[in-house]
């Protein structure tokens, strides 16, 4: 019996096992946000429009009341999550900084953005765009 060393096999990149791609947290978060918005957009046209529009004051309560009045099968949690996702986007803050009308869930004007609300939106946007250390 001869003890000859076994030849070492070198793995080439093609032979190396494929590691599952790590999901980018920002992409996953953005997809979840969009999914929440899409759930309410099925019932209210404002949320399916390409540009963010400032929402009327009290829209959550109006949406919840409409669900109850019409007997729609939309959990209150979906409304809250969808609204939270909609208003926590840069595009929404930018829309607020422009001033003008607020809109109901069907895209109809309902109220105006005050100068104070514009200023608050501008501050939030500045904080958002501020470079992180």
TORKOL-4160 file (C-alpha; in steps of 0.2 Angstrom, whole numbers, padded with zeros to 4 digits, m for minus):
133
<pt num="1" X="0000" Y="0000" Z="0000"/>
<pt num="2" X="0007" Y="0017" Z="m0005"/>
<pt num="3" X="0003" Y="0032" Z="0004"/>
<pt num="4" X="0002" Y="0045" Z="m0010"/>
<pt num="5" X="m0005" Y="0062" Z="m0005"/>
<pt num="6" X="m0022" Y="0065" Z="m0013"/>
<pt num="7" X="m0022" Y="0079" Z="m0025"/>
<pt num="8" X="m0030" Y="0094" Z="m0018"/>
<pt num="9" X="m0046" Y="0100" Z="m0027"/>
<pt num="10" X="m0047" Y="0119" Z="m0028"/>
<pt num="11" X="m0065" Y="0125" Z="m0029"/>
<pt num="12" X="m0068" Y="0137" Z="m0043"/>
<pt num="13" X="m0080" Y="0151" Z="m0042"/>
<pt num="14" X="m0093" Y="0141" Z="m0052"/>
<pt num="15" X="m0091" Y="0126" Z="m0040"/>
<pt num="16" X="m0093" Y="0136" Z="m0024"/>
<pt num="17" X="m0110" Y="0135" Z="m0015"/>
<pt num="18" X="m0121" Y="0150" Z="m0019"/>
<pt num="19" X="m0124" Y="0160" Z="m0003"/>
<pt num="20" X="m0142" Y="0167" Z="m0003"/>
<pt num="21" X="m0142" Y="0185" Z="m0006"/>
<pt num="22" X="m0144" Y="0196" Z="0009"/>
<pt num="23" X="m0159" Y="0207" Z="0008"/>
<pt num="24" X="m0156" Y="0225" Z="0009"/>
<pt num="25" X="m0166" Y="0231" Z="0024"/>
<pt num="26" X="m0170" Y="0248" Z="0015"/>
<pt num="27" X="m0178" Y="0238" Z="0001"/>
<pt num="28" X="m0188" Y="0227" Z="0012"/>
<pt num="29" X="m0194" Y="0241" Z="0022"/>
<pt num="30" X="m0199" Y="0251" Z="0006"/>
<pt num="31" X="m0208" Y="0236" Z="0000"/>
<pt num="32" X="m0218" Y="0233" Z="0016"/>
<pt num="33" X="m0223" Y="0252" Z="0016"/>
<pt num="34" X="m0229" Y="0251" Z="m0002"/>
<pt num="35" X="m0239" Y="0235" Z="0002"/>
<pt num="36" X="m0247" Y="0244" Z="0016"/>
<pt num="37" X="m0252" Y="0259" Z="0005"/>
<pt num="38" X="m0258" Y="0247" Z="m0009"/>
<pt num="39" X="m0270" Y="0238" Z="0003"/>
<pt num="40" X="m0279" Y="0255" Z="0006"/>
<pt num="41" X="m0277" Y="0260" Z="m0012"/>
<pt num="42" X="m0289" Y="0246" Z="m0017"/>
<pt num="43" X="m0303" Y="0256" Z="m0009"/>
<pt num="44" X="m0298" Y="0274" Z="m0010"/>
<pt num="45" X="m0292" Y="0282" Z="m0026"/>
<pt num="46" X="m0281" Y="0295" Z="m0018"/>
<pt num="47" X="m0268" Y="0282" Z="m0012"/>
<pt num="48" X="m0266" Y="0275" Z="m0030"/>
<pt num="49" X="m0261" Y="0292" Z="m0037"/>
<pt num="50" X="m0242" Y="0293" Z="m0042"/>
<pt num="51" X="m0239" Y="0309" Z="m0033"/>
<pt num="52" X="m0241" Y="0311" Z="m0014"/>
<pt num="53" X="m0255" Y="0323" Z="m0009"/>
<pt num="54" X="m0257" Y="0331" Z="0008"/>
<pt num="55" X="m0271" Y="0322" Z="0017"/>
<pt num="56" X="m0286" Y="0331" Z="0025"/>
<pt num="57" X="m0286" Y="0332" Z="0044"/>
<pt num="58" X="m0296" Y="0318" Z="0051"/>
<pt num="59" X="m0295" Y="0307" Z="0036"/>
<pt num="60" X="m0291" Y="0291" Z="0047"/>
<pt num="61" X="m0308" Y="0294" Z="0056"/>
<pt num="62" X="m0317" Y="0297" Z="0040"/>
<pt num="63" X="m0310" Y="0281" Z="0032"/>
<pt num="64" X="m0314" Y="0270" Z="0048"/>
<pt num="65" X="m0332" Y="0278" Z="0048"/>
<pt num="66" X="m0334" Y="0274" Z="0030"/>
<pt num="67" X="m0329" Y="0256" Z="0032"/>
<pt num="68" X="m0342" Y="0254" Z="0046"/>
<pt num="69" X="m0355" Y="0263" Z="0036"/>
<pt num="70" X="m0353" Y="0252" Z="0020"/>
<pt num="71" X="m0348" Y="0236" Z="0029"/>
<pt num="72" X="m0331" Y="0235" Z="0020"/>
<pt num="73" X="m0320" Y="0221" Z="0025"/>
<pt num="74" X="m0305" Y="0232" Z="0030"/>
<pt num="75" X="m0297" Y="0230" Z="0047"/>
<pt num="76" X="m0294" Y="0246" Z="0056"/>
<pt num="77" X="m0276" Y="0241" Z="0058"/>
<pt num="78" X="m0274" Y="0241" Z="0039"/>
<pt num="79" X="m0280" Y="0259" Z="0038"/>
<pt num="80" X="m0268" Y="0265" Z="0052"/>
<pt num="81" X="m0253" Y="0256" Z="0044"/>
<pt num="82" X="m0257" Y="0262" Z="0027"/>
<pt num="83" X="m0259" Y="0280" Z="0032"/>
<pt num="84" X="m0243" Y="0279" Z="0043"/>
<pt num="85" X="m0234" Y="0272" Z="0028"/>
<pt num="86" X="m0241" Y="0285" Z="0016"/>
<pt num="87" X="m0237" Y="0300" Z="0027"/>
<pt num="88" X="m0219" Y="0294" Z="0032"/>
<pt num="89" X="m0212" Y="0296" Z="0015"/>
<pt num="90" X="m0201" Y="0310" Z="0009"/>
<pt num="91" X="m0213" Y="0314" Z="m0006"/>
<pt num="92" X="m0227" Y="0317" Z="0007"/>
<pt num="93" X="m0217" Y="0329" Z="0017"/>
<pt num="94" X="m0211" Y="0338" Z="0001"/>
<pt num="95" X="m0230" Y="0340" Z="m0004"/>
<pt num="96" X="m0234" Y="0348" Z="0013"/>
<pt num="97" X="m0220" Y="0360" Z="0011"/>
<pt num="98" X="m0228" Y="0367" Z="m0005"/>
<pt num="99" X="m0243" Y="0372" Z="0004"/>
<pt num="100" X="m0260" Y="0372" Z="m0004"/>
<pt num="101" X="m0275" Y="0360" Z="m0002"/>
<pt num="102" X="m0277" Y="0345" Z="0008"/>
<pt num="103" X="m0287" Y="0330" Z="0000"/>
<pt num="104" X="m0299" Y="0317" Z="0006"/>
<pt num="105" X="m0298" Y="0299" Z="0002"/>
<pt num="106" X="m0305" Y="0301" Z="m0015"/>
<pt num="107" X="m0293" Y="0315" Z="m0020"/>
<pt num="108" X="m0306" Y="0329" Z="m0018"/>
<pt num="109" X="m0299" Y="0345" Z="m0010"/>
<pt num="110" X="m0304" Y="0346" Z="0009"/>
<pt num="111" X="m0295" Y="0359" Z="0019"/>
<pt num="112" X="m0278" Y="0369" Z="0017"/>
<pt num="113" X="m0261" Y="0367" Z="0024"/>
<pt num="114" X="m0257" Y="0381" Z="0036"/>
<pt num="115" X="m0240" Y="0390" Z="0036"/>
<pt num="116" X="m0236" Y="0382" Z="0053"/>
<pt num="117" X="m0239" Y="0365" Z="0045"/>
<pt num="118" X="m0228" Y="0369" Z="0031"/>
<pt num="119" X="m0214" Y="0375" Z="0042"/>
<pt num="120" X="m0215" Y="0359" Z="0053"/>
<pt num="121" X="m0214" Y="0348" Z="0037"/>
<pt num="122" X="m0199" Y="0358" Z="0031"/>
<pt num="123" X="m0190" Y="0355" Z="0048"/>
<pt num="124" X="m0194" Y="0336" Z="0047"/>
<pt num="125" X="m0188" Y="0336" Z="0029"/>
<pt num="126" X="m0172" Y="0344" Z="0034"/>
<pt num="127" X="m0169" Y="0332" Z="0048"/>
<pt num="128" X="m0172" Y="0318" Z="0036"/>
<pt num="129" X="m0160" Y="0324" Z="0023"/>
<pt num="130" X="m0147" Y="0329" Z="0036"/>
<pt num="131" X="m0131" Y="0318" Z="0033"/>
<pt num="132" X="m0130" Y="0304" Z="0046"/>
<pt num="133" X="m0114" Y="0303" Z="0056"/>
